[in-house]
């Protein structure tokens, strides 16, 4: 979540085309979220009584983020589709947070609730409602920008977003009403929405003029292939509700789709921030490096290879309940993570005499 | 008065850091005029509306004209979105590079 918030700090003004209401508030968001997350982790593992405290601190952090985002949205004069997606995502996050704090109180025994029902609504609102819609909305800005795609229709993503919102409402409704039909209806709508989103991405891909297979392209492709695979597994799971399939599709969604879409963008966003800070003052005056020069290409490719093999092996390990394959996958992931860390440090510390 | 070519030459010192080509090669400069008062107007676009360097690029263009053409008194940049930029406006070199 911290990395998503960090990305939003950078992207919200770009997407909304207005400055932040108070960007300095992010200096309070990060430490609060960090402390909240640590306390909650300790609460889940050792001391449940810490959960309400961790949950409250995380809640305050999220609330500040929401407060800042909503006030930034208020500055927007002309609403467009992407702004609607930011607004929707943050509304879902708001309700997800309220349910989250109720959950924390339930876990600690302060109040008596059906934790499973609330957890489903909480996960769906935060993971699908906020993270999902944020990724969808942002990718519609970022993919055409980095791929230089033009002249495509937005109708599929517009339908996707509407259908997904209805799907989320049905799943949340099922959490409180105990009507299973609503839950499946919600999942069905979600699947339809994701397929429409996927088709929209395919259209953007088809209209791109930038054809380089750089680390960004590879990461995004792996990410969307993971999304497609998890969707297919999701359909299989509806007919064969085996736990392994559910765990595998969840892992692919998290480790393949979300992780790779984030790492891919790190290789774009970090060089940009470094370039903007260190080299942009010299534009036109001196010869300066380009964004692509800041990316360590070989190491980035190694990161991609190890991480992608890791995701595949872990998936196979979970699906076949094979600990050896699972652990070998984790080893690949660990090496990939080391490369990623090394690359991030390289890019952050990139200096060149100009 | 400076010619359009003079102005384009000045603007060509501004690069798009994402693709590594200058704005003229990218086909982002639609027009450039210098009037008798030595005031330059550059009509340009960007490859995407969501470009995070939106304001910076405009500023770089203004600075480039003033820096490279010393007699210019004032530079104005008209950022337009019609016609929408597309790759056919770029040079063959840019097209070849982007094609991988």
Interface residues (C-beta under 8 A of the other chain):
Chain A: X10 X14 X15 X141 X142 X144 X145 X146 X148 X150 X151 X209 X210 X211 X212 X213 X272 X275 X276 X279 X280 X283 X284 X285 X290 X291 X292
Chain B: X13 X14 X15 X17 X18 X19 X20 X47 X48 X50 X51 X52 X53 X56 X60 X63 X64 X67 X84 X85 X86 X87 X95 X98 X99 X100
